[in-house]
Amino acid sequence: MRILAIETSCDETALALLEATGGLSAPQFKILGNVISSQIEVHRPWGGVVPNLAKREHLKNLPVVLEELVGGPASGKKPGLLALDAIAVTVGPGLEPALWTGVNFAKELYKNLKKKNSKLKLIGVNHLEGHLYSFLLKQKAEFSIFPPEADPPSEDNFQFSKRKLFPAIALIVSGGHTILLKMDSLTKWKKLGETRDDAVGEAFDKVAKMLDLPYPGGPEIQKLAKQGNSHAIEFPRPMIHDKSYDFSYSGLKTSVLYYLRDRKEAEPPRVGGSASRKLKADVAASFQEAALDVLVTKATRAAKEYEARSIFLSGGVAANASLREKLEATSKKMRIGFIAPPMDFNTDNGVMIGVAGYISYLRKKNKRITAQANLNL
């Protein structure tokens, strides 16, 4: 099945072309093209994503990115577009003005192509399912931990196997979501918990602002944390001992704010001096340690309680090297599998939307083709 995937939920205009085969029993994906146009420089002066600016950039970028992807305009005259079996587009969650640009673009493209390809399908995709299923893009060279009884993967690609991977605990972490799931199969899961306020990625961005770091804050916190002492400041780990699998990051964020305020009042650091740089690095490292401790602790507890064979990690915050290392280490200690997508597929991208579109098509779970900003799993 050849799928064109469109992702415009936030500040990335992303399109991908992929070939999907194998069905639900053994899904495999060949990436034929993958183009992402980032809006970071547009939104950086504002310290975050401005919805109407994102909409404007998507409208400008979508035809350009499609042309780069397939080698021609969005007119339906190119063989690559006429050979499509489906168009998959993100319908939510996300910023509504941004979502509508992708939805309307997909509808118009579908309308034009349908005239010459009556079998073409239009598939609405849940952005969170895109992150969830991105573990299927795992490549053999990076998949290093297996359940003790599992057979090794094929020489070319990671091969899906229900017997080896499920039940699994899936952790989705991004700027808008922090969700923990128990997955019994590709098509059956139960939400164990989610954030009650700020998502972990949002907390990273807000703490980065407190430290005068540029947007996006997550990568900047990670980079600065390498220069600091992660045990210098004992920030709280909200809900880490709570019996539920819910999360809360507003208290941790506020604790950082109060720490910086009190430190400034007690002993103002020299602007631009070594003391100021050292303080920021220690705050970044200590904050990151506290934030990740909660994620790892709850994911590990869930894996033990539900006798999971694997832990899946996905979402933009899954690009955090420290989080990946911690979850990989705890999975190895438990002798279960750990799977996170390759780095290119953690942040928003069209490939994951194509993967989720294929699974949705097989499940006959097509979402309404309309922007749904608050769509959840």
Buried (B, 14 or more C-beta within 10 A) or exposed (E): BBBBBBBBBBBBBBBBBBBBEBEBEEBBBEBBBBBBBBBEEBBEEEBBBBBEBBBBBBBEBBBBBBBBBBEBEBEBEBEBBEEBBBBBBBBBBBBBBBBBBBBBBBBEBBEBBBEEBEEBBBBBBBBBBBBBBBBBBBEBEEBEBBBEEBEEBEEEBBBBEBEBBBBBBBBBBBBBBBBBBBBBEBEEBEEBBBBBBBBBBBBBBBBBEBBEBEBBBBBBBBEBBEEBEBEBBEBBBBBBEEEEBBBBBBBBBBBBEEBBEEBEEEEEBEEEEEEBBBBBBBBBBBBBBBBBBBBBBBBBBBBEEBEBBBBBBBBBBBBBEBBBEBBBEBBEEBEBBBBBBEEEBBBBBBBBBBBBBBBBBBEEBBBEBEBBBEBEB
